[in-house]
Amino acid sequence: MATIYLAGGCFWGVERYMGLVPGVLTVESGYANGTTGSPTYRDVIRGDTGHAETVRVEYDPAVAPLPFLLELFYEAIDPTTRDRQGNDVGSQYRSGVFYTEPSDRPVIDASLVELQKCYDRPVVVEVAPLTSFTPAEEYHQGFLEKNPGGYCHIGRDLFRRAASAVPRPEHHAGSRE
């Protein structure tokens, strides 16, 4: 099992989206890489704590290698927009990939080099080691499962794609096992 932390706007959609991917074992919404201890939702939405709404993704790299997960993640966000996804605006909604294993950094960097080839504008996805993660309140966990009509900046078609996604052979070649 491996873990990566993905920030892509409102965590409700990212949590649901990544949780549908075959090989993803658990997902948990929370607040990452801020400057305050034990933040709450009310603290984070003020936009002054430095935290990003983030999803902890535990996965089986033999089934869902990190390059594959990152590719799916990038499809669900606008990687060229800073501090905004959908209707959500502020640094707490920034896009980011936070890692705990130093060996993940080159994989993340390589994925962003490939992603940049698809855009004329600069890709602004933050990449950093995870410095903190506080799970969000219980009512945020599995929010879109509990509230299927709830707001989400990720298109419904992408949820279907995530549930049936299969990694390409090249995703396994350089992945961390």
VMD Tcl script that builds the backbone (N, CA, C; Angstrom):
set m [mol new atoms 531]
animate dup $m
set s [atomselect $m all]
$s set {name element resname resid chain x y z} {
  {N N MET 1 A 0.842 -1.173 0.000}
  {CA C MET 1 A 0.000 0.000 0.000}
  {C C MET 1 A 0.892 1.243 0.000}
  {N N ALA 2 A 0.420 2.304 -0.673}
  {CA C ALA 2 A 1.123 3.579 -0.741}
  {C C ALA 2 A 0.107 4.692 -0.511}
  {N N THR 3 A 0.604 5.889 -0.220}
  {CA C THR 3 A -0.274 7.018 0.057}
  {C C THR 3 A 0.220 8.258 -0.671}
  {N N ILE 4 A -0.725 9.014 -1.220}
  {CA C ILE 4 A -0.443 10.306 -1.830}
  {C C ILE 4 A -1.567 11.244 -1.409}
  {N N TYR 5 A -1.280 12.525 -1.335}
  {CA C TYR 5 A -2.257 13.528 -0.912}
  {C C TYR 5 A -2.513 14.469 -2.075}
  {N N LEU 6 A -3.785 14.583 -2.492}
  {CA C LEU 6 A -4.145 15.355 -3.673}
  {C C LEU 6 A -5.094 16.486 -3.314}
  {N N ALA 7 A -4.711 17.694 -3.678}
  {CA C ALA 7 A -5.542 18.879 -3.469}
  {C C ALA 7 A -5.993 19.362 -4.841}
  {N N GLY 8 A -7.297 19.450 -5.024}
  {CA C GLY 8 A -7.819 19.855 -6.324}
  {C C GLY 8 A -9.138 20.591 -6.198}
  {N N GLY 9 A -9.150 21.646 -5.420}
  {CA C GLY 9 A -10.395 22.371 -5.187}
  {C C GLY 9 A -11.150 21.723 -4.049}
  {N N CYS 10 A -12.463 21.817 -4.095}
  {CA C CYS 10 A -13.305 21.237 -3.056}
  {C C CYS 10 A -13.016 19.747 -2.912}
  {N N PHE 11 A -12.768 19.314 -1.687}
  {CA C PHE 11 A -12.372 17.912 -1.502}
  {C C PHE 11 A -13.510 16.928 -1.699}
  {N N TRP 12 A -14.756 17.370 -1.686}
  {CA C TRP 12 A -15.874 16.435 -1.878}
  {C C TRP 12 A -15.750 15.683 -3.193}
  {N N GLY 13 A -15.499 16.404 -4.264}
  {CA C GLY 13 A -15.404 15.779 -5.579}
  {C C GLY 13 A -14.150 14.947 -5.748}
  {N N VAL 14 A -13.019 15.471 -5.293}
  {CA C VAL 14 A -11.758 14.733 -5.423}
  {C C VAL 14 A -11.843 13.427 -4.641}
  {N N GLU 15 A -12.433 13.473 -3.459}
  {CA C GLU 15 A -12.576 12.264 -2.643}
  {C C GLU 15 A -13.413 11.213 -3.377}
  {N N ARG 16 A -14.560 11.619 -3.880}
  {CA C ARG 16 A -15.448 10.682 -4.584}
  {C C ARG 16 A -14.786 10.144 -5.841}
  {N N TYR 17 A -14.196 11.038 -6.619}
  {CA C TYR 17 A -13.551 10.680 -7.884}
  {C C TYR 17 A -12.422 9.665 -7.668}
  {N N MET 18 A -11.501 9.985 -6.775}
  {CA C MET 18 A -10.370 9.080 -6.550}
  {C C MET 18 A -10.825 7.785 -5.892}
  {N N GLY 19 A -11.857 7.848 -5.068}
  {CA C GLY 19 A -12.363 6.645 -4.410}
  {C C GLY 19 A -12.965 5.639 -5.370}
  {N N LEU 20 A -13.343 6.074 -6.559}
  {CA C LEU 20 A -13.907 5.169 -7.568}
  {C C LEU 20 A -12.852 4.422 -8.371}
  {N N VAL 21 A -11.614 4.874 -8.333}
  {CA C VAL 21 A -10.554 4.300 -9.160}
  {C C VAL 21 A -10.188 2.903 -8.659}
  {N N PRO 22 A -10.209 1.911 -9.553}
  {CA C PRO 22 A -9.766 0.570 -9.152}
  {C C PRO 22 A -8.331 0.623 -8.629}
  {N N GLY 23 A -8.093 -0.001 -7.500}
  {CA C GLY 23 A -6.776 0.008 -6.880}
  {C C GLY 23 A -6.635 1.027 -5.772}
  {N N VAL 24 A -7.577 1.971 -5.688}
  {CA C VAL 24 A -7.588 2.908 -4.563}
  {C C VAL 24 A -8.327 2.220 -3.426}
  {N N LEU 25 A -7.670 2.125 -2.286}
  {CA C LEU 25 A -8.202 1.367 -1.159}
  {C C LEU 25 A -9.028 2.222 -0.212}
  {N N THR 26 A -8.542 3.417 0.121}
  {CA C THR 26 A -9.294 4.327 0.990}
  {C C THR 26 A -9.014 5.769 0.574}
  {N N VAL 27 A -9.976 6.627 0.848}
  {CA C VAL 27 A -9.828 8.069 0.649}
  {C C VAL 27 A -10.349 8.771 1.896}
  {N N GLU 28 A -9.753 9.912 2.202}
  {CA C GLU 28 A -10.190 10.675 3.361}
  {C C GLU 28 A -9.965 12.162 3.091}
  {N N SER 29 A -11.010 12.958 3.254}
  {CA C SER 29 A -10.898 14.403 3.093}
  {C C SER 29 A -10.248 15.017 4.327}
  {N N GLY 30 A -9.466 16.076 4.089}
  {CA C GLY 30 A -8.829 16.761 5.198}
  {C C GLY 30 A -8.171 18.051 4.766}
  {N N TYR 31 A -7.333 18.567 5.636}
  {CA C TYR 31 A -6.679 19.854 5.442}
  {C C TYR 31 A -5.170 19.627 5.538}
  {N N ALA 32 A -4.431 20.082 4.517}
  {CA C ALA 32 A -2.996 19.784 4.466}
  {C C ALA 32 A -2.148 21.040 4.322}
  {N N ASN 33 A -0.948 20.910 4.863}
  {CA C ASN 33 A 0.169 21.838 4.651}
  {C C ASN 33 A -0.140 23.284 5.008}
  {N N GLY 34 A -0.823 23.463 6.107}
  {CA C GLY 34 A -1.098 24.814 6.588}
  {C C GLY 34 A -0.187 25.205 7.732}
  {N N THR 35 A -0.499 26.348 8.311}
  {CA C THR 35 A 0.346 26.902 9.367}
  {C C THR 35 A -0.281 26.822 10.748}
  {N N THR 36 A -1.504 26.280 10.831}
  {CA C THR 36 A -2.159 26.179 12.128}
  {C C THR 36 A -2.383 24.716 12.475}
  {N N GLY 37 A -2.387 24.411 13.749}
  {CA C GLY 37 A -2.645 23.047 14.196}
  {C C GLY 37 A -4.133 22.791 14.338}
  {N N SER 38 A -4.547 21.579 14.053}
  {CA C SER 38 A -5.935 21.134 14.232}
  {C C SER 38 A -6.971 22.085 13.631}
  {N N PRO 39 A -6.850 22.395 12.339}
  {CA C PRO 39 A -7.809 23.311 11.732}
  {C C PRO 39 A -9.190 22.678 11.595}
  {N N THR 40 A -10.196 23.521 11.590}
  {CA C THR 40 A -11.563 23.094 11.307}
  {C C THR 40 A -11.956 23.666 9.947}
  {N N TYR 41 A -13.070 23.208 9.429}
  {CA C TYR 41 A -13.571 23.722 8.154}
  {C C TYR 41 A -13.759 25.236 8.228}
  {N N ARG 42 A -14.336 25.707 9.308}
  {CA C ARG 42 A -14.556 27.154 9.462}
  {C C ARG 42 A -13.242 27.930 9.445}
  {N N ASP 43 A -12.190 27.345 10.038}
  {CA C ASP 43 A -10.877 27.983 10.005}
  {C C ASP 43 A -10.349 28.052 8.572}
  {N N VAL 44 A -10.416 26.930 7.881}
  {CA C VAL 44 A -9.806 26.801 6.554}
  {C C VAL 44 A -10.512 27.669 5.516}
  {N N ILE 45 A -11.840 27.744 5.556}
  {CA C ILE 45 A -12.538 28.510 4.522}
  {C C ILE 45 A -12.297 30.016 4.629}
  {N N ARG 46 A -11.769 30.478 5.756}
  {CA C ARG 46 A -11.385 31.896 5.854}
  {C C ARG 46 A -10.246 32.206 4.884}
  {N N GLY 47 A -9.441 31.179 4.553}
  {CA C GLY 47 A -8.362 31.367 3.601}
  {C C GLY 47 A -7.070 31.899 4.165}
  {N N ASP 48 A -6.953 31.933 5.506}
  {CA C ASP 48 A -5.738 32.507 6.095}
  {C C ASP 48 A -4.919 31.509 6.919}
  {N N THR 49 A -5.223 30.219 6.806}
  {CA C THR 49 A -4.491 29.211 7.588}
  {C C THR 49 A -3.387 28.532 6.784}
  {N N GLY 50 A -3.377 28.732 5.463}
  {CA C GLY 50 A -2.395 28.074 4.615}
  {C C GLY 50 A -2.767 26.655 4.225}
  {N N HIS 51 A -3.814 26.104 4.818}
  {CA C HIS 51 A -4.225 24.739 4.516}
  {C C HIS 51 A -4.910 24.661 3.160}
  {N N ALA 52 A -4.768 23.526 2.507}
  {CA C ALA 52 A -5.492 23.230 1.270}
  {C C ALA 52 A -6.454 22.091 1.551}
  {N N GLU 53 A -7.671 22.195 1.016}
  {CA C GLU 53 A -8.582 21.046 1.077}
  {C C GLU 53 A -7.919 19.935 0.270}
  {N N THR 54 A -7.692 18.806 0.920}
  {CA C THR 54 A -6.850 17.747 0.367}
  {C C THR 54 A -7.467 16.393 0.651}
  {N N VAL 55 A -7.181 15.430 -0.224}
  {CA C VAL 55 A -7.667 14.065 -0.037}
  {C C VAL 55 A -6.478 13.122 0.116}
  {N N ARG 56 A -6.484 12.387 1.219}
  {CA C ARG 56 A -5.487 11.330 1.435}
  {C C ARG 56 A -5.954 10.118 0.632}
  {N N VAL 57 A -5.100 9.628 -0.262}
  {CA C VAL 57 A -5.431 8.505 -1.137}
  {C C VAL 57 A -4.475 7.356 -0.828}
  {N N GLU 58 A -5.019 6.278 -0.280}
  {CA C GLU 58 A -4.228 5.062 -0.070}
  {C C GLU 58 A -4.543 4.127 -1.221}
  {N N TYR 59 A -3.500 3.591 -1.833}
  {CA C TYR 59 A -3.691 2.800 -3.049}
  {C C TYR 59 A -2.698 1.652 -3.131}
  {N N ASP 60 A -3.043 0.705 -3.976}
  {CA C ASP 60 A -2.171 -0.428 -4.266}
  {C C ASP 60 A -1.419 -0.097 -5.545}
  {N N PRO 61 A -0.114 0.199 -5.473}
  {CA C PRO 61 A 0.621 0.610 -6.662}
  {C C PRO 61 A 0.741 -0.483 -7.724}
  {N N ALA 62 A 0.497 -1.736 -7.353}
  {CA C ALA 62 A 0.518 -2.813 -8.354}
  {C C ALA 62 A -0.725 -2.753 -9.236}
  {N N VAL 63 A -1.802 -2.191 -8.715}
  {CA C VAL 63 A -3.057 -2.076 -9.468}
  {C C VAL 63 A -3.214 -0.674 -10.046}
  {N N ALA 64 A -2.884 0.330 -9.255}
  {CA C ALA 64 A -3.031 1.733 -9.649}
  {C C ALA 64 A -1.718 2.456 -9.379}
  {N N PRO 65 A -0.766 2.384 -10.300}
  {CA C PRO 65 A 0.519 3.058 -10.091}
  {C C PRO 65 A 0.358 4.579 -9.971}
  {N N LEU 66 A 1.276 5.202 -9.284}
  {CA C LEU 66 A 1.205 6.641 -9.068}
  {C C LEU 66 A 1.080 7.438 -10.370}
  {N N PRO 67 A 1.829 7.161 -11.438}
  {CA C PRO 67 A 1.640 7.947 -12.671}
  {C C PRO 67 A 0.201 7.878 -13.196}
  {N N PHE 68 A -0.428 6.746 -13.057}
  {CA C PHE 68 A -1.822 6.560 -13.468}
  {C C PHE 68 A -2.754 7.412 -12.615}
  {N N LEU 69 A -2.576 7.373 -11.305}
  {CA C LEU 69 A -3.416 8.175 -10.416}
  {C C LEU 69 A -3.257 9.666 -10.704}
  {N N LEU 70 A -2.028 10.087 -10.934}
  {CA C LEU 70 A -1.786 11.502 -11.223}
  {C C LEU 70 A -2.444 11.914 -12.535}
  {N N GLU 71 A -2.358 11.060 -13.542}
  {CA C GLU 71 A -2.998 11.363 -14.826}
  {C C GLU 71 A -4.505 11.556 -14.640}
  {N N LEU 72 A -5.125 10.675 -13.891}
  {CA C LEU 72 A -6.565 10.811 -13.625}
  {C C LEU 72 A -6.849 12.088 -12.843}
  {N N PHE 73 A -6.045 12.368 -11.851}
  {CA C PHE 73 A -6.217 13.575 -11.048}
  {C C PHE 73 A -6.143 14.829 -11.917}
  {N N TYR 74 A -5.149 14.900 -12.802}
  {CA C TYR 74 A -4.987 16.071 -13.659}
  {C C TYR 74 A -6.179 16.260 -14.591}
  {N N GLU 75 A -6.839 15.174 -14.961}
  {CA C GLU 75 A -8.023 15.284 -15.815}
  {C C GLU 75 A -9.197 15.927 -15.068}
  {N N ALA 76 A -9.182 15.854 -13.747}
  {CA C ALA 76 A -10.305 16.343 -12.943}
  {C C ALA 76 A -10.139 17.786 -12.492}
  {N N ILE 77 A -8.992 18.391 -12.772}
  {CA C ILE 77 A -8.732 19.762 -12.332}
  {C C ILE 77 A -8.315 20.609 -13.524}
  {N N ASP 78 A -8.290 21.916 -13.324}
  {CA C ASP 78 A -7.658 22.811 -14.281}
  {C C ASP 78 A -6.280 23.105 -13.701}
  {N N PRO 79 A -5.247 22.446 -14.228}
  {CA C PRO 79 A -3.917 22.605 -13.636}
  {C C PRO 79 A -3.244 23.934 -13.952}
  {N N THR 80 A -3.905 24.783 -14.742}
  {CA C THR 80 A -3.318 26.075 -15.098}
  {C C THR 80 A -3.934 27.232 -14.318}
  {N N THR 81 A -4.845 26.934 -13.407}
  {CA C THR 81 A -5.501 27.982 -12.632}
  {C C THR 81 A -5.040 27.907 -11.178}
  {N N ARG 82 A -4.522 29.016 -10.700}
  {CA C ARG 82 A -4.021 29.076 -9.324}
  {C C ARG 82 A -5.162 29.445 -8.362}
  {N N ASP 83 A -5.232 28.715 -7.265}
  {CA C ASP 83 A -6.161 29.038 -6.172}
  {C C ASP 83 A -7.625 29.076 -6.613}
  {N N ARG 84 A -7.977 28.184 -7.529}
  {CA C ARG 84 A -9.374 28.120 -7.962}
  {C C ARG 84 A -9.631 26.816 -8.711}
  {N N GLN 85 A -10.768 26.198 -8.374}
  {CA C GLN 85 A -11.316 25.084 -9.137}
  {C C GLN 85 A -12.822 25.253 -9.118}
  {N N GLY 86 A -13.452 25.253 -10.278}
  {CA C GLY 86 A -14.893 25.454 -10.340}
  {C C GLY 86 A -15.272 26.782 -9.708}
  {N N ASN 87 A -16.293 26.754 -8.857}
  {CA C ASN 87 A -16.763 27.971 -8.191}
  {C C ASN 87 A -15.968 28.320 -6.946}
  {N N ASP 88 A -15.039 27.477 -6.559}
  {CA C ASP 88 A -14.295 27.662 -5.312}
  {C C ASP 88 A -13.022 28.467 -5.562}
  {N N VAL 89 A -12.871 29.562 -4.838}
  {CA C VAL 89 A -11.749 30.471 -5.027}
  {C C VAL 89 A -11.052 30.711 -3.691}
  {N N GLY 90 A -9.738 30.678 -3.702}
  {CA C GLY 90 A -8.939 30.948 -2.509}
  {C C GLY 90 A -7.805 29.953 -2.408}
  {N N SER 91 A -6.795 30.279 -1.630}
  {CA C SER 91 A -5.620 29.403 -1.520}
  {C C SER 91 A -5.973 28.031 -0.950}
  {N N GLN 92 A -7.079 27.951 -0.203}
  {CA C GLN 92 A -7.488 26.661 0.347}
  {C C GLN 92 A -7.990 25.714 -0.747}
  {N N TYR 93 A -8.233 26.240 -1.949}
  {CA C TYR 93 A -8.700 25.423 -3.076}
  {C C TYR 93 A -7.613 25.253 -4.140}
  {N N ARG 94 A -6.368 25.520 -3.763}
  {CA C ARG 94 A -5.265 25.368 -4.716}
  {C C ARG 94 A -5.099 23.903 -5.098}
  {N N SER 95 A -4.470 23.685 -6.245}
  {CA C SER 95 A -4.162 22.322 -6.688}
  {C C SER 95 A -2.776 21.954 -6.199}
  {N N GLY 96 A -2.661 20.744 -5.695}
  {CA C GLY 96 A -1.365 20.320 -5.208}
  {C C GLY 96 A -1.249 18.815 -5.093}
  {N N VAL 97 A -0.015 18.356 -5.134}
  {CA C VAL 97 A 0.316 16.960 -4.888}
  {C C VAL 97 A 1.327 16.971 -3.752}
  {N N PHE 98 A 0.928 16.394 -2.626}
  {CA C PHE 98 A 1.774 16.356 -1.442}
  {C C PHE 98 A 2.172 14.910 -1.182}
  {N N TYR 99 A 3.438 14.693 -0.947}
  {CA C TYR 99 A 3.959 13.327 -0.837}
  {C C TYR 99 A 4.657 13.113 0.499}
  {N N THR 100 A 4.727 11.842 0.903}
  {CA C THR 100 A 5.445 11.471 2.126}
  {C C THR 100 A 6.694 10.643 1.812}
  {N N GLU 101 A 6.740 10.077 0.631}
  {CA C GLU 101 A 7.893 9.271 0.211}
  {C C GLU 101 A 8.754 10.088 -0.751}
  {N N PRO 102 A 10.011 10.371 -0.408}
  {CA C PRO 102 A 10.866 11.139 -1.314}
  {C C PRO 102 A 10.971 10.523 -2.714}
  {N N SER 103 A 10.840 9.212 -2.805}
  {CA C SER 103 A 10.921 8.559 -4.118}
  {C C SER 103 A 9.737 8.904 -5.014}
  {N N ASP 104 A 8.683 9.485 -4.456}
  {CA C ASP 104 A 7.541 9.907 -5.267}
  {C C ASP 104 A 7.824 11.212 -6.017}
  {N N ARG 105 A 8.720 12.029 -5.510}
  {CA C ARG 105 A 8.960 13.351 -6.112}
  {C C ARG 105 A 9.351 13.263 -7.588}
  {N N PRO 106 A 10.303 12.410 -7.976}
  {CA C PRO 106 A 10.645 12.357 -9.402}
  {C C PRO 106 A 9.481 11.889 -10.279}
  {N N VAL 107 A 8.642 11.026 -9.748}
  {CA C VAL 107 A 7.468 10.549 -10.491}
  {C C VAL 107 A 6.489 11.708 -10.695}
  {N N ILE 108 A 6.271 12.474 -9.652}
  {CA C ILE 108 A 5.372 13.636 -9.728}
  {C C ILE 108 A 5.937 14.661 -10.700}
  {N N ASP 109 A 7.226 14.968 -10.561}
  {CA C ASP 109 A 7.857 15.953 -11.454}
  {C C ASP 109 A 7.747 15.528 -12.913}
  {N N ALA 110 A 8.012 14.253 -13.196}
  {CA C ALA 110 A 7.917 13.750 -14.576}
  {C C ALA 110 A 6.489 13.860 -15.101}
  {N N SER 111 A 5.512 13.605 -14.236}
  {CA C SER 111 A 4.112 13.705 -14.672}
  {C C SER 111 A 3.755 15.142 -15.024}
  {N N LEU 112 A 4.299 16.095 -14.290}
  {CA C LEU 112 A 4.016 17.504 -14.578}
  {C C LEU 112 A 4.708 17.981 -15.852}
  {N N VAL 113 A 5.889 17.443 -16.138}
  {CA C VAL 113 A 6.564 17.763 -17.402}
  {C C VAL 113 A 5.694 17.296 -18.572}
  {N N GLU 114 A 5.167 16.088 -18.467}
  {CA C GLU 114 A 4.276 15.569 -19.519}
  {C C GLU 114 A 2.995 16.383 -19.596}
  {N N LEU 115 A 2.430 16.730 -18.458}
  {CA C LEU 115 A 1.197 17.515 -18.432}
  {C C LEU 115 A 1.403 18.875 -19.089}
  {N N GLN 116 A 2.524 19.521 -18.828}
  {CA C GLN 116 A 2.784 20.851 -19.380}
  {C C GLN 116 A 2.753 20.834 -20.907}
  {N N LYS 117 A 3.111 19.721 -21.517}
  {CA C LYS 117 A 3.100 19.606 -22.982}
  {C C LYS 117 A 1.699 19.770 -23.560}
  {N N CYS 118 A 0.687 19.612 -22.740}
  {CA C CYS 118 A -0.708 19.707 -23.192}
  {C C CYS 118 A -1.270 21.118 -23.070}
  {N N TYR 119 A -0.514 22.054 -22.505}
  {CA C TYR 119 A -1.021 23.396 -22.226}
  {C C TYR 119 A -0.078 24.473 -22.731}
  {N N ASP 120 A -0.669 25.577 -23.200}
  {CA C ASP 120 A 0.112 26.751 -23.578}
  {C C ASP 120 A 0.423 27.603 -22.348}
  {N N ARG 121 A -0.491 27.606 -21.375}
  {CA C ARG 121 A -0.302 28.349 -20.130}
  {C C ARG 121 A 0.499 27.498 -19.146}
  {N N PRO 122 A 1.191 28.103 -18.208}
  {CA C PRO 122 A 1.965 27.331 -17.230}
  {C C PRO 122 A 1.073 26.476 -16.322}
  {N N VAL 123 A 1.529 25.276 -16.044}
  {CA C VAL 123 A 0.885 24.399 -15.062}
  {C C VAL 123 A 1.325 24.901 -13.684}
  {N N VAL 124 A 0.342 25.090 -12.781}
  {CA C VAL 124 A 0.637 25.697 -11.482}
  {C C VAL 124 A 0.300 24.767 -10.310}
  {N N VAL 125 A 0.346 23.478 -10.538}
  {CA C VAL 125 A 0.076 22.506 -9.475}
  {C C VAL 125 A 1.248 22.536 -8.492}
  {N N GLU 126 A 0.937 22.777 -7.235}
  {CA C GLU 126 A 1.961 22.798 -6.190}
  {C C GLU 126 A 2.446 21.377 -5.926}
  {N N VAL 127 A 3.744 21.218 -5.759}
  {CA C VAL 127 A 4.324 19.933 -5.370}
  {C C VAL 127 A 5.169 20.183 -4.134}
  {N N ALA 128 A 4.901 19.422 -3.078}
  {CA C ALA 128 A 5.634 19.628 -1.829}
  {C C ALA 128 A 5.517 18.396 -0.949}
  {N N PRO 129 A 6.485 18.216 -0.058}
  {CA C PRO 129 A 6.325 17.173 0.938}
  {C C PRO 129 A 5.129 17.504 1.833}
  {N N LEU 130 A 4.455 16.495 2.309}
  {CA C LEU 130 A 3.354 16.706 3.247}
  {C C LEU 130 A 3.946 17.140 4.583}
  {N N THR 131 A 3.490 18.276 5.079}
  {CA C THR 131 A 3.969 18.748 6.385}
  {C C THR 131 A 2.931 18.540 7.472}
  {N N SER 132 A 1.651 18.484 7.074}
  {CA C SER 132 A 0.595 18.231 8.052}
  {C C SER 132 A -0.659 17.777 7.316}
  {N N PHE 133 A -1.462 16.981 8.006}
  {CA C PHE 133 A -2.761 16.575 7.477}
  {C C PHE 133 A -3.692 16.357 8.655}
  {N N THR 134 A -4.806 17.056 8.644}
  {CA C THR 134 A -5.828 16.902 9.661}
  {C C THR 134 A -7.099 16.428 8.969}
  {N N PRO 135 A -7.629 15.251 9.350}
  {CA C PRO 135 A -8.885 14.811 8.729}
  {C C PRO 135 A -9.989 15.846 8.921}
  {N N ALA 136 A -10.796 16.009 7.884}
  {CA C ALA 136 A -11.943 16.916 7.960}
  {C C ALA 136 A -13.010 16.314 8.860}
  {N N GLU 137 A -13.952 17.129 9.248}
  {CA C GLU 137 A -15.062 16.707 10.086}
  {C C GLU 137 A -15.825 15.572 9.402}
  {N N GLU 138 A -16.480 14.767 10.209}
  {CA C GLU 138 A -17.162 13.568 9.701}
  {C C GLU 138 A -18.173 13.881 8.599}
  {N N TYR 139 A -18.888 14.996 8.710}
  {CA C TYR 139 A -19.906 15.283 7.695}
  {C C TYR 139 A -19.311 15.530 6.313}
  {N N HIS 140 A -18.000 15.795 6.221}
  {CA C HIS 140 A -17.343 15.950 4.921}
  {C C HIS 140 A -16.944 14.607 4.315}
  {N N GLN 141 A -16.763 13.600 5.145}
  {CA C GLN 141 A -16.308 12.294 4.651}
  {C C GLN 141 A -17.430 11.636 3.845}
  {N N GLY 142 A -17.116 11.216 2.621}
  {CA C GLY 142 A -18.117 10.574 1.764}
  {C C GLY 142 A -19.285 11.495 1.441}
  {N N PHE 143 A -19.038 12.788 1.394}
  {CA C PHE 143 A -20.122 13.765 1.251}
  {C C PHE 143 A -20.982 13.513 0.015}
  {N N LEU 144 A -20.362 13.273 -1.136}
  {CA C LEU 144 A -21.155 13.101 -2.357}
  {C C LEU 144 A -21.877 11.760 -2.403}
  {N N GLU 145 A -21.408 10.784 -1.651}
  {CA C GLU 145 A -22.163 9.537 -1.536}
  {C C GLU 145 A -23.423 9.766 -0.704}
  {N N LYS 146 A -23.278 10.548 0.350}
  {CA C LYS 146 A -24.416 10.851 1.221}
  {C C LYS 146 A -25.367 11.871 0.587}
  {N N ASN 147 A -24.817 12.721 -0.290}
  {CA C ASN 147 A -25.568 13.811 -0.925}
  {C C ASN 147 A -25.303 13.782 -2.429}
  {N N PRO 148 A -25.887 12.822 -3.155}
  {CA C PRO 148 A -25.566 12.660 -4.585}
  {C C PRO 148 A -25.797 13.906 -5.434}
  {N N GLY 149 A -26.662 14.796 -5.025}
  {CA C GLY 149 A -26.900 16.022 -5.784}
  {C C GLY 149 A -26.056 17.188 -5.321}
  {N N GLY 150 A -25.101 16.934 -4.430}
  {CA C GLY 150 A -24.279 18.007 -3.875}
  {C C GLY 150 A -23.379 18.648 -4.914}
  {N N TYR 151 A -22.927 19.860 -4.607}
  {CA C TYR 151 A -22.060 20.604 -5.519}
  {C C TYR 151 A -20.764 19.844 -5.775}
  {N N CYS 152 A -20.345 19.851 -7.044}
  {CA C CYS 152 A -19.057 19.267 -7.402}
  {C C CYS 152 A -18.548 19.931 -8.671}
  {N N HIS 153 A -17.285 20.326 -8.661}
  {CA C HIS 153 A -16.684 20.953 -9.838}
  {C C HIS 153 A -16.196 19.924 -10.853}
  {N N ILE 154 A -16.261 18.650 -10.514}
  {CA C ILE 154 A -15.816 17.580 -11.419}
  {C C ILE 154 A -17.037 17.070 -12.180}
  {N N GLY 155 A -16.910 16.999 -13.507}
  {CA C GLY 155 A -18.018 16.541 -14.341}
  {C C GLY 155 A -18.386 15.084 -14.071}
  {N N ARG 156 A -19.671 14.795 -14.117}
  {CA C ARG 156 A -20.171 13.431 -13.843}
  {C C ARG 156 A -19.562 12.390 -14.778}
  {N N ASP 157 A -19.251 12.780 -16.017}
  {CA C ASP 157 A -18.649 11.839 -16.955}
  {C C ASP 157 A -17.291 11.350 -16.457}
  {N N LEU 158 A -16.572 12.202 -15.735}
  {CA C LEU 158 A -15.271 11.785 -15.202}
  {C C LEU 158 A -15.417 10.749 -14.093}
  {N N PHE 159 A -16.497 10.816 -13.335}
  {CA C PHE 159 A -16.718 9.794 -12.309}
  {C C PHE 159 A -16.874 8.420 -12.964}
  {N N ARG 160 A -17.599 8.369 -14.071}
  {CA C ARG 160 A -17.760 7.092 -14.791}
  {C C ARG 160 A -16.417 6.608 -15.319}
  {N N ARG 161 A -15.617 7.529 -15.848}
  {CA C ARG 161 A -14.304 7.152 -16.367}
  {C C ARG 161 A -13.409 6.611 -15.251}
  {N N ALA 162 A -13.429 7.260 -14.107}
  {CA C ALA 162 A -12.581 6.823 -12.990}
  {C C ALA 162 A -12.915 5.406 -12.566}
  {N N ALA 163 A -14.199 5.087 -12.536}
  {CA C ALA 163 A -14.629 3.760 -12.074}
  {C C ALA 163 A -14.193 2.644 -13.007}
  {N N SER 164 A -13.927 2.979 -14.271}
  {CA C SER 164 A -13.552 1.930 -15.232}
  {C C SER 164 A -12.139 2.123 -15.779}
  {N N ALA 165 A -11.381 3.033 -15.189}
  {CA C ALA 165 A -10.042 3.348 -15.689}
  {C C ALA 165 A -9.079 2.173 -15.478}
  {N N VAL 166 A -8.231 1.995 -16.473}
  {CA C VAL 166 A -7.208 0.944 -16.430}
  {C C VAL 166 A -5.885 1.588 -16.807}
  {N N PRO 167 A -4.840 1.358 -16.024}
  {CA C PRO 167 A -3.557 1.975 -16.355}
  {C C PRO 167 A -2.958 1.393 -17.641}
  {N N ARG 168 A -2.273 2.253 -18.382}
  {CA C ARG 168 A -1.545 1.803 -19.570}
  {C C ARG 168 A -0.273 1.097 -19.114}
  {N N PRO 169 A 0.299 0.231 -19.949}
  {CA C PRO 169 A 1.518 -0.500 -19.549}
  {C C PRO 169 A 2.662 0.410 -19.100}
  {N N GLU 170 A 2.815 1.562 -19.729}
  {CA C GLU 170 A 3.908 2.451 -19.352}
  {C C GLU 170 A 3.755 3.019 -17.933}
  {N N HIS 171 A 2.535 2.998 -17.404}
  {CA C HIS 171 A 2.345 3.459 -16.031}
  {C C HIS 171 A 3.025 2.520 -15.034}
  {N N HIS 172 A 3.097 1.254 -15.369}
  {CA C HIS 172 A 3.714 0.281 -14.457}
  {C C HIS 172 A 5.241 0.306 -14.545}
  {N N ALA 173 A 5.786 0.694 -15.687}
  {CA C ALA 173 A 7.225 0.599 -15.914}
  {C C ALA 173 A 8.044 1.375 -14.885}
  {N N GLY 174 A 7.698 2.627 -14.618}
  {CA C GLY 174 A 8.514 3.434 -13.715}
  {C C GLY 174 A 7.871 3.646 -12.360}
  {N N SER 175 A 6.823 2.919 -12.061}
  {CA C SER 175 A 6.127 3.189 -10.813}
  {C C SER 175 A 6.837 2.565 -9.619}
  {N N ARG 176 A 6.551 3.139 -8.466}
  {CA C ARG 176 A 7.105 2.613 -7.214}
  {C C ARG 176 A 6.239 1.420 -6.799}
  {N N GLU 177 A 6.826 0.295 -6.607}
  {CA C GLU 177 A 6.078 -0.931 -6.228}
  {C C GLU 177 A 6.198 -1.169 -4.748}
}
mol reanalyze $m
mol bondsrecalc $m
mol representation Tube
mol addrep $m
